Amino acid sequence: MPDSACTPLPLDDSSAVGRLVCWILGAALTATALDLLAPMPAWWPLVWSGLWALLPVTLAFWVPVRAREKRRLRENPAAA
């Protein structure tokens, strides 16, 4: 399918990265709740801390992508 003028470029749309941030946050919060409910295996702290470490990494990627998207929408409101 040919690209149209309305097809966003991969880094012009922050929705995919935003969904990834939400999924990682949800997984980290779920892991925290599970950790409080029952004893976990020895490898669990690696999973738990890994999820919380991924959150700022994805946010560091999402923030500039979202800022770029907002700037593009301010410059050309018809692109929305």
C-alpha positions as CSV (number, residue, x, y, z in Angstrom):
1,M,0.0,0.0,0.0
2,P,1.5,3.4,-1.0
3,D,2.2,5.9,1.7
4,S,-0.3,8.7,1.8
5,A,0.2,12.2,3.1
6,C,-1.7,11.3,6.3
7,T,0.5,8.2,7.1
8,P,2.7,9.2,10.0
9,L,6.4,8.3,10.0
10,P,7.4,5.8,12.7
11,L,8.9,8.5,14.9
12,D,6.1,11.0,14.3
13,D,3.5,9.1,16.2
14,S,4.0,8.6,19.9
15,S,1.1,6.2,20.5
16,A,3.1,3.0,20.1
17,V,5.8,4.2,22.5
18,G,3.1,5.5,24.8
19,R,1.4,2.1,24.9
20,L,4.8,0.5,25.6
21,V,5.3,2.8,28.6
22,C,1.8,1.9,29.9
23,W,2.4,-1.8,29.5
24,I,5.8,-1.6,31.3
25,L,4.3,0.4,34.1
26,G,1.4,-2.0,34.4
27,A,3.7,-5.0,34.5
28,A,6.0,-3.3,37.1
29,L,3.0,-2.5,39.3
30,T,1.6,-6.0,39.0
31,A,5.0,-7.4,39.8
32,T,5.2,-5.2,42.9
33,A,1.7,-6.4,44.0
34,L,2.7,-10.1,43.5
35,D,5.9,-9.5,45.5
36,L,3.8,-8.2,48.4
37,L,1.3,-11.1,48.3
38,A,3.6,-14.1,48.4
39,P,7.2,-15.2,48.6
40,M,9.0,-15.2,45.3
41,P,11.8,-17.3,43.9
42,A,15.4,-16.2,44.0
43,W,15.4,-14.8,40.4
44,W,12.4,-12.6,41.1
45,P,14.3,-9.5,42.2
46,L,16.0,-9.4,38.8
47,V,12.6,-9.4,37.0
48,W,11.1,-6.8,39.4
49,S,14.0,-4.4,39.2
50,G,14.3,-5.0,35.4
51,L,10.8,-3.9,34.9
52,W,11.3,-0.7,37.0
53,A,14.5,0.0,35.2
54,L,12.8,-0.3,31.8
55,L,10.3,2.4,32.7
56,P,12.7,5.4,32.6
57,V,14.4,4.1,29.5
58,T,11.1,4.0,27.6
59,L,10.1,7.4,29.0
60,A,13.4,8.8,27.9
61,F,12.5,7.7,24.4
62,W,8.8,8.7,24.5
63,V,9.3,12.3,25.7
64,P,11.2,13.6,22.7
65,V,9.0,11.6,20.3
66,R,5.9,13.1,21.9
67,A,7.4,16.6,21.9
68,R,8.2,16.2,18.2
69,E,4.7,15.1,17.5
70,K,3.2,18.1,19.4
71,R,5.4,20.5,17.6
72,R,4.4,19.1,14.3
73,L,0.7,19.4,15.2
74,R,1.2,23.0,16.4
75,E,2.9,23.9,13.1
76,N,0.2,22.1,10.9
77,P,-3.1,21.7,12.8
78,A,-4.6,20.2,9.6
79,A,-2.3,17.2,10.0
80,A,-4.2,15.9,13.0
